[in-house]
Every structure is written in structure tokens, then in C-alpha cells.
Amino acid sequence: MKKIALMTITVAFAIVSCKNNDASSRINSENATEENVAESKTGTPKAEFDKTTHDFGSIENNEAVETEFEVKNIGDADLLIINAQASCGCTVPEYQKTPIKPGETSKLKVRFQTGAQGQQQKTVTLTTNTEKGEELLTIKANVAPRNE
């Protein structure tokens, strides 16, 4: 009886812990309704950025700085930004959660603040419904030593 209970728990744990890492598993109801996803399948969205890298130059330690990346949908279907994931907790992206129609543009804000010093480079990975599925944006800064 104990063996059966242990086997059942092990199988249940294995099923629950398995994770699907494809882009469709990262769509949530906040940023992609069934209607929006179905609408986007009639063509192909394509993201074009005004820049993919921003260099803040020299900044003070722990100084908060912001930049904006402009994304334009040059495809023929709604562009969905499903998720924006920063490579570090010191980098916070803000993005439009509703579809970007063909020909429209949207601003993606990136806020950066760190206590680390020296040359820093961080990335923001956008999960999208484009053919590529992911877009990569980079920010850079030379952070001054701490004033103590």
C-alpha cells in the first residue's frame, strides 16, 4: 500500500513539474484574449524598432534612468507583445499589453537602476507573436563607484 501511495505521489509530482517552454504557453489572459490571438493568425506581424540598443553613458551609482524603444508593426496582422523579461531585477520594462495594429507604433519604456559599478549591459527579451518569436533589446551604462 505504501509503495502505491509513493508511486502515485511521484507520478503526480512529475506531471505537475513538467513545463512547456513554447511561446504559446506564455500567453496570458491579460495581454492576449482568444479573439486577439485568432485575429493575429490572419497574417504575419513584424516588429521594427527605432533602435535595439541604448547606451546611457556614465551614470551615478544607484541613479534611476529611463529610455524608450519605439516598436512599429510593419506586418499585416496584429502584433502582440506577450511578455517582456529583463535579464536583471535592476531593469524594469513597461510595454503595451493590447495588440499593436499594422502600421501603428508603441513605446516600450525601460527603467534601469543599479548599485553595481563599472560597465553594465542588460537585456530585455520580448516574447512576441512574430515569426522569430523573440526580440532582444539591450541597454548599457558605465556606473560610477559608490560615494560613501
N, C-alpha and C positions, 0 to 999 in steps of 0.2 A: 504494500500500500504506500509506503514511504517513497519507494522508487517511482511509482506512478505519479505521485504528487510532485516530486522533484523534477521528473521529466516534463510534466505539464508546465511547471514554472519556467524551466529552461527554454522550452519552445516558445512560450508566451513572451519571454524577455527577448529572444532572438527576433521574433516578428516585430515587436514594438521598437527595438533598437535599430532595425534596418532603416536606412534613409535613402530616399530617392533624390539625387542631386541634379536632375534636369531642370531647365528653366521653368517649365510649366508647374513644377511643384512649388515654386517660389511666388506664384501669383496669389495674392490675397484679395478679399472682397473689397478692401478699401481702395485699391488702385486699379482693379480690373474686374468689372462686372461681366457676366456671361455675354451680355449684349455688346459690350465694348470689345471683348475678345473675338466674338463672332464677326463683328463689323470689320475688325482689322484683318480678317482672313481673306477678304475680297481682293487684296492687292498686296504690295510689299512696302512697308515703311522703311525709310532710310534716314539715319541721323547724320547731320552735318554740323560741325562745331566751329565757332568763330576762332577757337584755339583749343588745344588739348593739354597745354602746359602753361602754368602761370608761375613766375618767379617773383616772390615778394621782396627779394633783395635782402638787405640787412635789417633785422628787426630786433627789438629789445627782448630779453628773456621774459617769458610769460605774457608777452603782449598779444592781444587778440587782434587778428587781421582777417579780412574777408575779401573774397573775389567772386566774380560771377562768370560763368561759362554760358554762352548762348548756344542753344541747340535748335536747329531748324529741321523740320520734317520735309525732306526733299523727295520722299517716296509718294506712292499713290494709295496709301492706306494709313489709318490712324497709328501713330507711334505711341507705344506705352512704355514708360519707364517703370518697370516692375519693382526694382529695388536699387538703392544706392548704398554701397558698402565701403566705408573708409578703411584704410589699412591700419589705422591707429585711432585710439579714443580721443586724441588731441585734434582730430579732423572731423568736422561735422557737416555733412551735405544736407541741403534742403532742396527738394525737387517737386515738380508738378505731378500730382497723383492722378490727374484726369488725362484722357487721351489728347495728344497733340495732333491736330488735323493736318492733312497735307498742305504744305505751304506756310503753316504757322510756325512761330518761334516761341521758345520758352526760356526762362532764365533758371539756371541751376546755381544756387549760392553755396559756397564752401567757406566755412569758418575754420581758422587754424589758430591754436594756442598751445604752446609747449614750454616746459621747464627744461628740456634738453638743450644743450648748447652745441654750436658748430653747424655745419652744413646739414640740413634736413631735407628729405624728399619723401613725400607721402602720396598715396594714390587713392582715387575713388573709382570703384568698379561699378558701372551701371549695368544692370540686367535689363535687357530690352526685348521687344518682340521683333527686332530686325533679323536679317539673315545671319549676321555674326553672333547675335545673342548677347554680346557683352561689348561695352565701350569702356576705355580706360582714360581717365583724366589724371594729371599729375600736378602737384604743387611743390614748390621749392622755397627754401628760406635759409639765410645764414643767421642763426640765432646767437646773440651776444651772450657772454658769460653772465652769470648771476651777480647782481650787486648785493653784497652782504653787509 
